[in-house]
Amino acid sequence: MSTPVIEFRNVSKWYGEGDNKTEVLSSINLKILEGEFLAIVGFTGSGKTTLVNMMTGLDSPSEGEVLYRGKPITGPAPERGIIFQNYSLLPWFTVYQNVALAVNQVHPDWPKDKRDAHIRNFIEMVNLTPAINKRPKELSGGMKQRTSIARVLATDPDLLLMDEPLSALDALTRGNLQEEILKIWSANKRTAVLITNDVDEGIFMADRIIPLEPGEKSGLGPEYQVNIARPRDKKAMNTDPNFKSVRTEILNYLVQLGEAAKMDRDDSLKLPDLQPIMPGTQSFAWLRRAS
């Protein structure tokens, strides 16, 4: 069996110590295989971003280890590219310059004309050539995210990580960018990981979906295979029995998790034993004297 692109071995993550210790993830074991598109879905605050940050090297486990092709991840590297939710563009740079910044960093030895052609190719790939000389303040949210996508893809990462990259966009733009990302991904079938809170998005884009449990000490839930042929058509998927089946299973599981988490919060909430003050008591008598 080939070495996984990413592997989590008994990984736990916490912040602080003693009474201030907050446990975020607990006992994570996960293998991400060559060429697969994996989606991690879960509630807000369940530790999804922490999970992906350990894949990029922006964060490290408190316990256990995260491996990239069999070797421990010790920090960020260009072979693990990430698309963030907040675009992360330099506001004084144009679309071209934002993409060029990454390309020049990763391929400094390329001739200038080769880098220029490479940059323009990826800008064209995300349909931004007409806006190539515009700055972020002149772009819509969708155009900013297209720039961010072009910047990451232009570095030709071995592993493409996406941390809720489309969650801030309107439904139409989000749907269009889902299809754009899939079109680009299908050209070379790089390994991809999508962090999302949208089950339908995960099913449309991924080969495999794993829910992340909510609350402290989050762990991974059962995995769900998405057995829907590619390329996928959203309209056709709505009537596909495989889509309906996996969607129902995942949603039911997440609803059960949400209800269990709510009950845990209710059980842990201890209210003080307070009694209402009724007219005629000493407190109200005091108020009458004070007036």
C-alpha positions as CSV (number, residue, x, y, z in Angstrom):
1,M,0.0,0.0,0.0
2,S,1.3,3.4,-0.9
3,T,2.2,6.0,1.7
4,P,-0.7,8.4,2.5
5,V,-0.2,12.0,1.4
6,I,-1.4,13.1,4.9
7,E,-1.6,10.9,8.0
8,F,-2.8,11.8,11.5
9,R,-1.5,9.4,14.2
10,N,-3.3,9.7,17.6
11,V,-3.4,13.5,17.3
12,S,-4.8,15.6,20.1
13,K,-4.7,19.4,20.3
14,W,-5.2,21.7,23.3
15,Y,-4.5,25.3,24.2
16,G,-3.4,26.5,27.6
17,E,-2.6,24.5,30.7
18,G,-4.2,23.6,34.0
19,D,-7.5,25.4,34.7
20,N,-7.1,27.3,31.5
21,K,-6.7,24.2,29.3
22,T,-9.1,23.9,26.4
23,E,-9.0,20.6,24.5
24,V,-10.0,21.1,20.9
25,L,-9.3,17.8,19.1
26,S,-8.8,14.3,20.6
27,S,-7.4,11.1,19.3
28,I,-7.5,11.9,15.6
29,N,-6.4,9.1,13.3
30,L,-6.8,9.8,9.6
31,K,-5.2,8.9,6.3
32,I,-5.7,11.0,3.1
33,L,-4.8,9.0,0.0
34,E,-3.1,10.0,-3.2
35,G,-5.5,11.8,-5.6
36,E,-8.6,11.7,-3.4
37,F,-10.9,14.7,-2.7
38,L,-11.8,14.6,1.0
39,A,-14.3,16.8,2.7
40,I,-14.4,17.4,6.5
41,V,-17.8,18.7,7.6
42,G,-18.9,20.0,11.0
43,F,-20.3,22.7,13.1
44,T,-18.8,26.1,13.7
45,G,-16.2,25.8,16.6
46,S,-15.7,22.0,16.2
47,G,-12.0,22.4,15.4
48,K,-12.1,22.2,11.5
49,T,-9.6,25.1,11.1
50,T,-7.3,23.7,13.7
51,L,-7.3,20.4,11.8
52,V,-6.4,22.0,8.5
53,N,-3.8,24.2,10.1
54,M,-1.9,21.1,11.3
55,M,-1.9,19.9,7.7
56,T,-0.4,23.2,6.5
57,G,2.2,23.4,9.3
58,L,0.7,26.6,10.7
59,D,-0.1,24.7,13.9
60,S,1.3,21.6,15.5
61,P,-0.2,18.8,17.6
62,S,-0.1,18.8,21.4
63,E,0.1,15.0,21.2
64,G,0.7,12.6,18.4
65,E,2.0,13.5,15.0
66,V,0.9,14.7,11.5
67,L,2.9,13.3,8.6
68,Y,3.2,14.5,5.0
69,R,4.3,11.5,2.8
70,G,5.6,9.7,5.8
71,K,7.6,12.6,7.3
72,P,6.5,14.8,10.2
73,I,5.2,18.3,9.3
74,T,7.4,20.9,10.9
75,G,6.1,24.1,9.2
76,P,4.4,25.5,6.1
77,A,5.7,24.5,2.6
78,P,4.7,25.3,-0.9
79,E,3.7,21.7,-1.7
80,R,0.8,22.2,0.7
81,G,-1.2,25.1,-0.6
82,I,-4.2,26.5,1.2
83,I,-7.1,28.7,0.1
84,F,-8.4,30.7,3.0
85,Q,-11.9,32.0,3.6
86,N,-10.8,35.6,3.9
87,Y,-8.9,35.9,0.5
88,S,-5.7,37.1,2.2
89,L,-4.8,39.4,-0.8
90,L,-2.4,42.3,-0.5
91,P,-4.7,45.4,-1.1
92,W,-2.0,47.5,-2.8
93,F,-1.3,44.7,-5.4
94,T,-3.2,44.0,-8.6
95,V,-4.7,40.6,-9.4
96,Y,-1.5,39.9,-11.5
97,Q,0.8,41.1,-8.7
98,N,-0.9,39.0,-6.0
99,V,-0.6,35.8,-8.1
100,A,3.0,36.8,-9.2
101,L,4.0,37.1,-5.5
102,A,3.4,33.4,-4.9
103,V,4.9,32.3,-8.3
104,N,8.1,34.4,-7.8
105,Q,8.5,32.9,-4.4
106,V,8.1,29.3,-5.5
107,H,9.8,29.5,-8.9
108,P,12.5,32.2,-8.6
109,D,14.8,30.4,-11.0
110,W,12.3,30.6,-13.9
111,P,13.0,33.1,-16.7
112,K,10.8,36.2,-16.4
113,D,8.8,35.4,-19.6
114,K,8.1,31.9,-18.4
115,R,6.8,33.2,-15.0
116,D,4.7,35.8,-16.8
117,A,3.0,33.2,-19.1
118,H,2.4,30.9,-16.1
119,I,0.8,33.7,-14.1
120,R,-1.4,34.8,-17.0
121,N,-2.5,31.2,-17.6
122,F,-3.8,30.7,-14.1
123,I,-5.5,34.1,-14.1
124,E,-7.2,33.1,-17.4
125,M,-8.1,29.8,-15.9
126,V,-10.3,31.5,-13.2
127,N,-11.7,33.9,-15.8
128,L,-10.1,37.1,-14.4
129,T,-8.1,38.3,-17.4
130,P,-10.4,41.4,-17.8
131,A,-9.6,42.3,-14.2
132,I,-5.9,41.5,-14.3
133,N,-4.8,45.0,-13.4
134,K,-7.4,45.7,-10.8
135,R,-6.7,45.9,-7.1
136,P,-8.8,44.0,-4.4
137,K,-11.0,47.1,-3.6
138,E,-12.2,47.1,-7.2
139,L,-13.2,43.4,-7.1
140,S,-16.3,41.6,-6.0
141,G,-16.1,38.9,-3.3
142,G,-16.2,36.2,-5.9
143,M,-13.4,37.9,-7.9
144,K,-11.2,38.2,-4.8
145,Q,-11.7,34.5,-4.1
146,R,-10.9,33.6,-7.7
147,T,-7.6,35.6,-7.3
148,S,-6.9,33.7,-4.1
149,I,-7.6,30.4,-5.9
150,A,-5.4,31.3,-8.9
151,R,-2.5,32.3,-6.6
152,V,-2.5,29.0,-4.8
153,L,-3.0,26.8,-7.9
154,A,-0.2,28.7,-9.7
155,T,2.3,27.3,-7.2
156,D,1.3,23.8,-8.4
157,P,0.8,22.4,-4.8
158,D,1.0,18.6,-4.3
159,L,-1.8,19.0,-1.8
160,L,-4.7,21.5,-2.1
161,L,-6.2,22.6,1.2
162,M,-9.4,24.7,1.4
163,D,-10.6,26.2,4.7
164,E,-14.2,27.1,4.0
165,P,-13.1,29.1,1.0
166,L,-16.6,29.8,-0.3
167,S,-18.7,30.3,2.8
168,A,-18.7,34.2,2.6
169,L,-20.1,34.2,-0.9
170,D,-23.6,34.4,-2.2
171,A,-25.2,31.2,-3.4
172,L,-24.8,31.8,-7.1
173,T,-21.1,32.8,-6.9
174,R,-20.5,29.9,-4.5
175,G,-22.0,27.4,-6.9
176,N,-20.0,28.7,-9.8
177,L,-16.8,28.6,-7.9
178,Q,-17.5,25.1,-6.7
179,E,-17.6,24.1,-10.4
180,E,-14.5,26.1,-11.3
181,I,-12.5,24.4,-8.5
182,L,-13.6,21.0,-9.6
183,K,-12.8,21.7,-13.2
184,I,-9.3,22.8,-12.3
185,W,-8.8,19.9,-9.8
186,S,-10.0,17.3,-12.4
187,A,-7.3,18.4,-14.8
188,N,-4.5,17.0,-12.6
189,K,-6.3,15.2,-9.8
190,R,-4.1,16.5,-7.1
191,T,-5.0,15.4,-3.5
192,A,-7.5,17.9,-2.1
193,V,-9.1,18.5,1.3
194,L,-12.1,20.7,1.7
195,I,-13.2,22.1,5.2
196,T,-16.8,23.0,5.0
197,N,-20.0,23.3,7.1
198,D,-22.2,22.7,4.0
199,V,-23.1,19.1,3.5
200,D,-24.3,19.6,0.0
201,E,-21.1,21.3,-1.0
202,G,-19.1,18.4,0.4
203,I,-21.1,15.8,-1.5
204,F,-20.9,17.7,-4.7
205,M,-17.1,18.1,-4.5
206,A,-15.7,15.2,-2.6
207,D,-15.1,11.5,-2.9
208,R,-15.3,10.9,0.8
209,I,-16.8,12.9,3.7
210,I,-16.0,12.7,7.4
211,P,-17.9,14.7,10.0
212,L,-16.1,16.3,12.9
213,E,-17.9,16.1,16.2
214,P,-18.8,19.3,18.0
215,G,-17.6,20.6,21.4
216,E,-14.4,20.1,23.3
217,K,-12.3,17.0,22.5
218,S,-13.7,16.8,19.0
219,G,-13.1,13.5,17.2
220,L,-13.8,12.2,13.7
221,G,-17.1,10.5,13.0
222,P,-17.8,7.7,10.5
223,E,-16.7,8.2,6.9
224,Y,-19.2,8.4,4.0
225,Q,-18.2,7.4,0.5
226,V,-19.7,9.5,-2.3
227,N,-20.4,7.1,-5.1
228,I,-21.5,9.6,-7.7
229,A,-19.8,9.6,-11.1
230,R,-17.8,12.6,-12.2
231,P,-18.2,15.1,-13.7
232,R,-21.2,15.9,-11.5
233,D,-24.2,17.9,-12.5
234,K,-26.1,19.6,-9.6
235,K,-29.5,19.4,-11.3
236,A,-29.0,15.7,-12.0
237,M,-27.7,15.0,-8.5
238,N,-30.9,16.2,-6.9
239,T,-32.7,13.1,-8.3
240,D,-29.7,10.7,-7.8
241,P,-30.5,8.0,-5.2
242,N,-26.9,7.9,-4.1
243,F,-26.9,11.6,-3.4
244,K,-30.2,11.4,-1.5
245,S,-29.0,8.4,0.6
246,V,-25.6,9.8,1.6
247,R,-27.1,13.3,2.3
248,T,-29.7,11.8,4.6
249,E,-27.2,9.7,6.4
250,I,-24.8,12.6,7.1
251,L,-27.6,15.1,8.0
252,N,-29.1,12.6,10.4
253,Y,-25.7,12.0,12.0
254,L,-25.0,15.7,12.4
255,V,-28.5,16.3,13.9
256,Q,-27.9,13.6,16.4
257,L,-24.6,15.1,17.3
258,G,-26.1,18.5,17.7
259,E,-28.9,17.2,20.0
260,A,-26.4,15.3,22.1
261,A,-24.2,18.4,22.4
262,K,-27.2,20.5,23.4
263,M,-28.2,18.0,26.1
264,D,-24.6,18.1,27.5
265,R,-24.6,21.8,27.7
266,D,-28.0,21.8,29.4
267,D,-26.8,19.2,31.9
268,S,-23.7,21.2,32.7
269,L,-25.6,24.5,33.2
270,K,-26.2,25.0,36.9
271,L,-28.5,27.9,37.8
272,P,-28.3,29.6,41.2
273,D,-31.3,28.9,43.5
274,L,-33.0,32.3,43.2
275,Q,-36.5,33.2,44.4
276,P,-38.6,36.0,43.0
277,I,-39.2,39.0,45.2
278,M,-42.9,39.5,45.6
279,P,-44.7,42.7,46.7
280,G,-45.0,43.1,50.4
281,T,-41.6,41.7,51.2
282,Q,-38.9,43.6,53.1
283,S,-37.2,44.8,49.9
284,F,-40.3,46.5,48.6
285,A,-40.9,48.0,52.0
286,W,-37.4,49.5,51.9
287,L,-38.2,50.9,48.5
288,R,-41.4,52.5,49.8
289,R,-39.4,54.1,52.7
290,A,-36.7,55.3,50.3
291,S,-39.3,57.1,48.2
